[in-house]
Amino acid sequence: MGKLSFWSFLREQGRDLPLPNESVHGKTVVIAGANVGLGLEASVHVANKKPSLLIATCRDTMKCRQTLEITRVLLVLCKRCSGTQPASLDSWPLELSSFDNVRSFVDRFDAEGPERLNILVANAGTFKPVYTRTQDDWEMMLQVNYLSMALLSILLLPLLLRSATCEDPSRLVLVSSLGHYLADPVLTRSRNWDNVLGAISAEKLGVSGASRYNLTKMLQVAFVRGLAARLPSPTPLVITAVDPGFCHSSLLRELEKYRLLRMVLAFVKWLLRARTSEMGSRNLVYAALATNAQDLHGKYMSSCEIVEECDYLLSAEGKAFSERLWWETIEVLAKVDNRVSQILSTYLQAR
Ligand SMILES: NC(=O)c1ccc[n+]([C@@H]2O[C@H](COP(=O)([O-])OP(=O)(O)OC[C@H]3O[C@@H](n4cnc5c(N)ncnc54)[C@H](OP(=O)(O)O)[C@@H]3O)[C@@H](O)[C@H]2O)c1
């Protein structure tokens, strides 16, 4: 917790973050959750660098159409951009509350997508103050923020690996949160759980929406570590968890529906020097493009720097928890899609 001191947090919030100069020429980039907030801003940054193809995903086709239009307008209007359109920009639907939808997205990529995928920014995420379950019968934030992101990452792993060399590795960026530092108290109970994912998904876990959200962000960091550790070193696929900082966005939309809460949150955002979505998005772009790729592998980043993840994950207990989580996640996802086991046995090293 010493890593999350209030004053260092405030200082970081006010810092101007760098934008990497690296080129994405000839590269294919996917940014998940790109219709608003950090994903939209990251898409504009990446599109402005003219990749061979940028696929910005949104939850449905209507949002995809709108996102394409908005991104093009922003590219022309925004001061930081050159004003010309990218080589190729597309938007595909991807709904993470459904495993079938994730599988369809990957099937579409295999059938009609480009032969290469160089960068996947798994940015989409949700915050649900009230306990909600998905059609696949998981708690909503657990499925959207963690399980579906893990499924997407694993199913696209062969393509990411095929598109890379160790000198020019592919990138997988999972957008986590500094909230993961606050998940320890719930996880210290995990030694009594028979099944980690089942316990976290259950309503009887009895914690607030914010605690559940923080937990899912902690699971992402553990997943990044687990996957990174199973890839060769040096690696053709660099995997990083990123904290964008506390930012203005629509993440808290379900709380901001209520006028009083909206006012309170606006005050809190002012007090905590919330970053603009554009400033926050620089963290994503940095992790996806910065040239010191091998140094970023398996790491957690905040304010465009590598920082230590929470003490729990670094402890012996946290490492044992991460290992249980890895195997449970694989067990769940292997039942969802039979490519999962085959991909893992073909591309990952045993530990
Ligand atoms: N803002 C912050 O202070 C902050 C801090 C730490 C981490 N983060 C993380 O940053 C990422 C981006 O969040 P943001 O702040 O930019 O929030 P946002 O403005 O609400 O954007 C979230 C994005 O995720 C998409 N999304 C939500 N549920 C989805 C689902 N079921 N399937 C597919 N896509 C879904 C949203 O699409 P719709 O608009 O269609 O719902 C939207 O494109 C999230 O992972 C969030 O947890 C944000």
Ligand as a Chemical Component Dictionary entry (heavy atoms), coordinates in Angstrom:
data_LIG
# 
_chem_comp.id                   LIG 
_chem_comp.type                 NON-POLYMER 
_chem_comp.pdbx_formal_charge   0 
_chem_comp.three_letter_code    LIG 
# 
loop_
_chem_comp_atom.comp_id 
_chem_comp_atom.atom_id 
_chem_comp_atom.alt_atom_id 
_chem_comp_atom.type_symbol 
_chem_comp_atom.charge 
_chem_comp_atom.model_Cartn_x 
_chem_comp_atom.model_Cartn_y 
_chem_comp_atom.model_Cartn_z 
_chem_comp_atom.pdbx_ordinal 
LIG N1  N1  N 0  -11.463 6.262  -16.234 1  
LIG C1  C1  C 0  -10.673 5.889  -15.241 2  
LIG O1  O1  O 0  -10.437 6.644  -14.264 3  
LIG C2  C2  C 0  -10.018 4.540  -15.279 4  
LIG C3  C3  C 0  -9.080  4.238  -14.266 5  
LIG C4  C4  C 0  -8.456  2.995  -14.289 6  
LIG C5  C5  C 0  -8.754  2.086  -15.283 7  
LIG N2  N2  N 1  -9.687  2.404  -16.249 8  
LIG C6  C6  C 0  -9.946  1.393  -17.273 9  
LIG O2  O2  O 0  -9.786  1.982  -18.541 10 
LIG C7  C7  C 0  -10.568 1.265  -19.509 11 
LIG C8  C8  C 0  -11.349 2.250  -20.339 12 
LIG O3  O3  O 0  -12.323 2.854  -19.500 13 
LIG P1  P1  P 0  -12.816 4.354  -19.674 14 
LIG O4  O4  O 0  -12.452 5.057  -18.439 15 
LIG O5  O5  O -1 -12.429 4.896  -20.979 16 
LIG O6  O6  O 0  -14.404 4.097  -19.584 17 
LIG P2  P2  P 0  -15.550 4.278  -20.672 18 
LIG O7  O7  O 0  -15.529 5.657  -21.192 19 
LIG O8  O8  O 0  -16.791 3.792  -20.012 20 
LIG O9  O9  O 0  -15.116 3.258  -21.834 21 
LIG C9  C9  C 0  -15.229 1.883  -21.623 22 
LIG C10 C10 C 0  -15.256 1.186  -22.958 23 
LIG O10 O10 O 0  -15.478 -0.211 -22.737 24 
LIG C11 C11 C 0  -16.633 -0.604 -23.474 25 
LIG N3  N3  N 0  -17.387 -1.670 -22.830 26 
LIG C12 C12 C 0  -18.054 -1.634 -21.652 27 
LIG N4  N4  N 0  -18.698 -2.794 -21.452 28 
LIG C13 C13 C 0  -18.436 -3.571 -22.533 29 
LIG C14 C14 C 0  -18.839 -4.864 -22.931 30 
LIG N5  N5  N 0  -19.685 -5.600 -22.198 31 
LIG N6  N6  N 0  -18.376 -5.358 -24.103 32 
LIG C15 C15 C 0  -17.558 -4.621 -24.871 33 
LIG N7  N7  N 0  -17.145 -3.380 -24.567 34 
LIG C16 C16 C 0  -17.594 -2.861 -23.397 35 
LIG C17 C17 C 0  -17.488 0.644  -23.537 36 
LIG O11 O11 O 0  -18.478 0.531  -24.551 37 
LIG P3  P3  P 0  -19.945 1.225  -24.312 38 
LIG O12 O12 O 0  -19.704 2.702  -24.266 39 
LIG O13 O13 O 0  -20.743 0.768  -25.479 40 
LIG O14 O14 O 0  -20.455 0.683  -23.013 41 
LIG C18 C18 C 0  -16.418 1.669  -23.842 42 
LIG O15 O15 O 0  -16.044 1.601  -25.182 43 
LIG C19 C19 C 0  -11.424 0.301  -18.700 44 
LIG O16 O16 O 0  -10.852 -0.985 -18.748 45 
LIG C20 C20 C 0  -11.359 0.848  -17.290 46 
LIG O17 O17 O 0  -11.565 -0.150 -16.333 47 
LIG C21 C21 C 0  -10.305 3.604  -16.270 48 
# 
loop_
_chem_comp_bond.comp_id 
_chem_comp_bond.atom_id_1 
_chem_comp_bond.atom_id_2 
_chem_comp_bond.value_order 
_chem_comp_bond.pdbx_ordinal 
LIG N1  C1  SING 1  
LIG C1  O1  DOUB 2  
LIG C1  C2  SING 3  
LIG C2  C3  SING 4  
LIG C2  C21 DOUB 5  
LIG C3  C4  DOUB 6  
LIG C4  C5  SING 7  
LIG C5  N2  DOUB 8  
LIG N2  C6  SING 9  
LIG N2  C21 SING 10 
LIG C6  O2  SING 11 
LIG C6  C20 SING 12 
LIG O2  C7  SING 13 
LIG C7  C8  SING 14 
LIG C7  C19 SING 15 
LIG C8  O3  SING 16 
LIG O3  P1  SING 17 
LIG P1  O4  DOUB 18 
LIG P1  O5  SING 19 
LIG P1  O6  SING 20 
LIG O6  P2  SING 21 
LIG P2  O7  DOUB 22 
LIG P2  O8  SING 23 
LIG P2  O9  SING 24 
LIG O9  C9  SING 25 
LIG C9  C10 SING 26 
LIG C10 O10 SING 27 
LIG C10 C18 SING 28 
LIG O10 C11 SING 29 
LIG C11 N3  SING 30 
LIG C11 C17 SING 31 
LIG N3  C12 SING 32 
LIG N3  C16 SING 33 
LIG C12 N4  DOUB 34 
LIG N4  C13 SING 35 
LIG C13 C14 SING 36 
LIG C13 C16 DOUB 37 
LIG C14 N5  SING 38 
LIG C14 N6  DOUB 39 
LIG N6  C15 SING 40 
LIG C15 N7  DOUB 41 
LIG N7  C16 SING 42 
LIG C17 O11 SING 43 
LIG C17 C18 SING 44 
LIG O11 P3  SING 45 
LIG P3  O12 DOUB 46 
LIG P3  O13 SING 47 
LIG P3  O14 SING 48 
LIG C18 O15 SING 49 
LIG C19 O16 SING 50 
LIG C19 C20 SING 51 
LIG C20 O17 SING 52 
# 
